[in-house]
Amino acid sequence: MSLLNTFARTTRLHNLKKSRRPLASWGRPGRNNPMITGILSLPLLLVFGAATVAAAGIESPVIRLATTTSTENSGLLNYLLPAFGKDTGHEVHVIAVGTGKALRLVREGDVDVVLVHARKAEDQLVADGFGVNRRDVMYNDFVIVGPQEDPAGIRGSDDAVSALARIAATGSLFVSRGDDSGTHKKELQLWQQAGIQPTEPWYREAGQGMGKVLQMAGEMQAYTLTDRGTWLAYREKIPLQIVTEQDPRLFNPYGIIAVNPAKYPDANFSGALKLIEWITAAPAQEMIGSFTIDGQQLFTPSAGTTRTAPAQ
């Protein structure tokens, strides 16, 4: 029995018990009998209610957002979401995990909307029928950071693939996210382009978010790949420097996707659409563009633009 059926049946029985009137006192069956009319109308209400839920999802003031750790670690969500709540009255519950985990939460129907940075995986989510209404939101880029001593000798390089090859050739320590996040996916792509299968002892998989990995790399005096936004938020806390940047292959776009209500009718689809509409509209895009740390812009708004990732 569905939750809606159970609720309706429980409510009807409760009201009958509460009345304390004999059943006969409700009168004979007929169109003017409120009890009979309510019972006969209930199936129709359930049918139309179910159809409405399936089409638009369940309306709720709470929106469950799965997102990559970079949007939280950078401070961007703490900057944006209070304004969204003020404009719409919705509260957003944020689940900050790696992109791979965030997309799995969508496939399992555990969230309403997702904001991530792995375009190929995002497109696959939509193609598989789990996500709808994908929109570009913003972009930044990845950078390789490392210790001041720079044992691999890659400082100043704008070729990420060659830089990773040097790290491997010198056996310099490298800390990987190792968590199927968007950053981890990009890193594995770069190793593949370099023709290298990274292995221990110089290659360490952390299985942690970006902030934790930066802290680990700083403690170990190791290299790592990070999005620029999280790096700017953490750079004063760790003894590392940018050693490789400005490679077109390090382009890092973010997209937002609603959970498909046809797959999960209990998703807050209307709330997801409100968040998508809000974050891609001009006022929020201007907020994204004005979000800075020490005068440096962390993300570039991209809703409605034609900026795409370079060919790999």
C-alpha positions in Angstrom: 0.0 0.0 0.0 1.4 3.4 -1.0 2.1 6.1 1.6 -0.7 8.3 0.1 -3.2 5.4 0.4 -2.1 4.6 3.9 -2.5 8.2 5.0 -6.0 8.6 3.4 -7.2 5.3 5.0 -5.8 6.2 8.4 -7.3 9.7 8.4 -10.7 8.3 7.4 -10.7 5.7 10.2 -9.5 8.3 12.7 -12.4 10.7 11.8 -14.9 7.9 12.1 -13.7 6.9 15.6 -13.6 10.5 16.6 -17.2 11.2 15.7 -18.6 8.6 18.2 -21.8 8.5 16.1 -23.4 5.1 15.1 -22.7 4.2 11.6 -26.4 4.2 10.8 -26.7 7.9 11.8 -24.7 8.8 8.7 -27.8 8.1 6.7 -28.5 6.0 3.7 -26.0 5.9 0.8 -26.6 8.7 -1.6 -25.0 11.7 -3.2 -25.8 14.0 -0.2 -24.2 11.6 2.3 -20.8 13.2 3.2 -19.2 9.9 4.3 -20.2 8.0 1.2 -19.4 10.9 -1.1 -15.9 11.2 0.5 -15.2 7.5 0.1 -16.4 7.5 -3.5 -14.3 10.6 -4.3 -11.1 9.3 -2.6 -10.1 7.0 -5.5 -10.4 9.8 -8.0 -8.4 12.1 -5.7 -5.7 9.5 -5.4 -5.6 9.0 -9.1 -5.3 12.7 -9.9 -3.0 13.3 -7.0 -0.6 10.5 -8.2 -0.7 11.9 -11.7 0.2 15.4 -10.4 3.1 14.1 -8.3 4.5 12.0 -11.2 4.4 15.0 -13.5 5.8 17.7 -11.2 7.3 16.0 -8.1 6.4 16.7 -4.5 6.4 20.3 -3.5 8.5 20.9 -0.4 10.3 23.9 1.1 13.5 21.8 1.3 15.6 21.0 -1.7 18.3 18.3 -1.5 21.4 19.4 -3.4 24.2 17.0 -4.1 27.4 18.8 -5.2 31.1 18.5 -5.5 33.3 19.4 -2.5 34.8 22.3 -4.4 31.6 24.4 -4.4 31.5 24.1 -0.6 35.2 24.2 0.2 35.6 27.4 -1.9 32.8 29.1 0.1 30.6 29.7 -3.0 27.5 27.9 -1.7 27.6 29.8 1.6 27.7 33.0 -0.5 24.8 32.0 -2.9 22.3 30.0 -1.0 21.2 32.5 1.6 20.2 34.8 -1.3 18.3 31.9 -2.9 16.4 31.2 0.3 15.5 34.9 0.7 14.2 35.1 -2.9 12.2 31.8 -2.9 11.6 30.7 0.7 13.3 27.4 0.0 15.9 25.8 2.2 18.7 23.9 0.5 20.2 20.9 2.2 23.7 20.4 0.8 25.4 17.1 0.4 29.0 17.9 -0.6 30.8 14.8 -1.9 32.8 13.8 -5.0 31.1 14.2 -8.3 30.9 10.4 -8.8 29.1 10.0 -5.5 26.9 13.0 -6.2 25.8 11.4 -9.5 25.1 8.1 -7.8 22.9 9.9 -5.3 20.8 11.1 -8.3 20.6 7.5 -9.8 19.4 6.2 -6.4 16.8 9.0 -6.0 18.3 10.3 -2.8 18.5 14.0 -3.9 16.5 16.5 -6.0 19.2 18.3 -7.9 22.9 18.0 -8.5 25.7 20.6 -9.2 28.9 18.9 -10.5 31.9 19.2 -12.8 32.3 16.1 -15.0 30.5 16.9 -18.3 30.8 13.4 -19.9 29.3 11.8 -16.8 26.6 14.4 -16.6 25.6 13.8 -20.2 25.5 10.1 -19.5 23.2 10.7 -16.5 20.8 12.5 -18.7 21.1 9.9 -21.5 20.3 7.2 -19.0 17.1 9.0 -18.0 18.0 9.9 -14.5 18.5 13.6 -15.0 16.7 16.3 -16.9 17.1 20.0 -17.7 20.9 20.2 -17.5 22.2 23.8 -17.6 25.7 25.3 -17.6 26.4 27.4 -14.5 30.0 28.4 -14.4 33.6 27.3 -15.0 37.1 27.7 -13.6 40.2 25.6 -14.2 42.4 23.0 -12.6 46.0 23.7 -11.5 48.8 21.4 -10.3 50.3 22.5 -7.0 53.5 21.3 -5.4 56.2 22.1 -2.8 58.5 25.0 -3.0 61.5 22.7 -3.7 59.7 21.4 -6.8 61.6 18.1 -7.1 60.0 17.3 -10.5 61.2 20.7 -11.9 57.8 21.6 -13.4 57.3 25.1 -12.0 56.1 27.5 -14.8 54.8 24.7 -17.1 51.6 25.2 -19.0 51.6 21.5 -20.2 49.8 19.4 -17.6 50.5 16.1 -19.3 54.2 16.7 -19.5 54.2 17.9 -15.9 52.7 14.6 -14.7 55.1 12.7 -16.8 58.0 14.5 -15.0 56.4 13.8 -11.6 56.3 10.1 -12.5 59.8 10.0 -14.0 61.3 11.6 -10.8 59.2 9.5 -8.4 58.0 12.7 -6.7 55.1 12.2 -4.3 51.7 12.8 -5.8 48.4 12.7 -3.8 45.3 11.8 -5.7 41.7 12.4 -4.7 41.1 8.7 -5.4 37.3 9.2 -5.0 35.8 9.2 -8.5 35.2 13.0 -8.2 35.3 15.3 -11.1 38.9 16.3 -10.2 39.9 12.6 -9.9 38.3 11.9 -13.3 40.3 14.8 -14.9 43.5 13.6 -13.2 43.0 10.0 -14.6 42.4 11.4 -18.0 45.7 13.3 -17.9 47.6 10.3 -16.7 46.1 8.3 -19.6 47.1 11.0 -22.1 50.6 10.8 -20.7 50.6 7.1 -21.2 51.3 6.4 -17.5 49.7 4.1 -15.0 50.6 5.8 -11.6 51.6 3.4 -8.8 52.9 3.4 -5.3 55.1 4.3 -3.5 55.2 7.8 -5.1 51.5 7.8 -5.9 49.0 8.0 -3.0 45.2 7.8 -3.2 43.5 9.6 -0.4 39.8 9.0 -1.0 39.1 12.4 0.4 37.6 15.8 -0.6 39.7 18.5 -2.2 40.3 20.4 1.0 41.6 17.4 2.9 43.8 16.4 -0.1 45.4 19.8 -0.2 46.2 19.5 3.5 47.6 16.1 3.0 49.8 17.2 0.1 51.0 20.1 2.1 52.0 17.8 5.0 53.7 15.3 2.7 55.3 18.0 0.5 53.7 16.4 -2.5 52.0 17.4 -5.7 48.3 17.3 -6.4 45.7 18.4 -8.9 43.1 20.9 -7.6 40.4 23.2 -8.9 41.5 26.8 -8.7 38.6 27.8 -6.5 39.4 25.4 -3.6 43.1 26.3 -4.0 42.5 30.0 -3.5 40.4 29.2 -0.4 43.1 27.0 1.1 46.4 28.5 -0.2 47.1 30.5 3.0 46.8 27.3 5.1 49.2 25.0 3.2 52.9 25.2 2.1 52.3 24.6 -1.6 52.5 26.7 -4.8 51.0 26.5 -8.2 53.5 24.9 -10.5 51.4 24.2 -13.6 48.5 26.1 -15.0 46.9 27.6 -18.2 46.7 24.3 -20.1 43.4 24.3 -22.1 43.0 20.7 -21.0 42.5 22.0 -17.5 39.2 23.7 -18.3 36.7 22.9 -15.6 33.0 23.5 -16.3 30.1 23.1 -13.8 26.6 22.0 -14.7 23.3 21.7 -12.7 20.8 18.9 -13.4 17.3 18.1 -11.9 16.4 14.5 -10.9 13.9 13.1 -13.4 10.5 12.9 -11.7 9.4 10.1 -14.1 12.1 8.0 -12.3 11.5 9.3 -8.8 8.0 10.9 -8.3 8.8 11.8 -4.7 11.6 14.1 -5.8 11.1 17.8 -5.2 11.2 18.5 -8.9 9.5 22.0 -8.7 12.1 23.0 -6.1 14.9 21.7 -8.3 13.6 23.7 -11.2 13.4 26.9 -9.1 17.1 26.4 -8.0 18.1 25.8 -11.6 16.2 28.9 -12.9 17.6 31.0 -10.1 21.3 30.1 -10.4 21.3 30.5 -14.2 19.5 33.9 -14.1 21.4 37.1 -14.4 21.4 38.2 -10.7 22.9 34.9 -9.5 25.3 34.8 -12.4 26.5 38.3 -11.4 27.0 37.0 -7.8 29.1 34.1 -9.1 31.2 36.4 -11.1 31.7 38.8 -8.2 32.7 36.0 -5.7 36.4 36.6 -5.0 39.1 35.7 -2.5 41.9 38.3 -2.0 40.7 40.0 -5.1 40.9 36.9 -7.3 37.7 35.6 -9.1 37.1 32.0 -8.3 34.5 31.1 -10.9 33.3 32.6 -14.2 29.5 32.5 -14.9 28.6 30.6 -18.0 24.8 30.2 -18.2 23.7 31.0 -21.7 27.2 31.2 -23.1 28.8 29.0 -25.7 32.0 28.3 -23.8 32.7 24.5 -24.0 35.5 22.2 -23.0 38.3 21.9 -25.6 38.6 18.6 -27.5 40.5 16.0 -25.6 
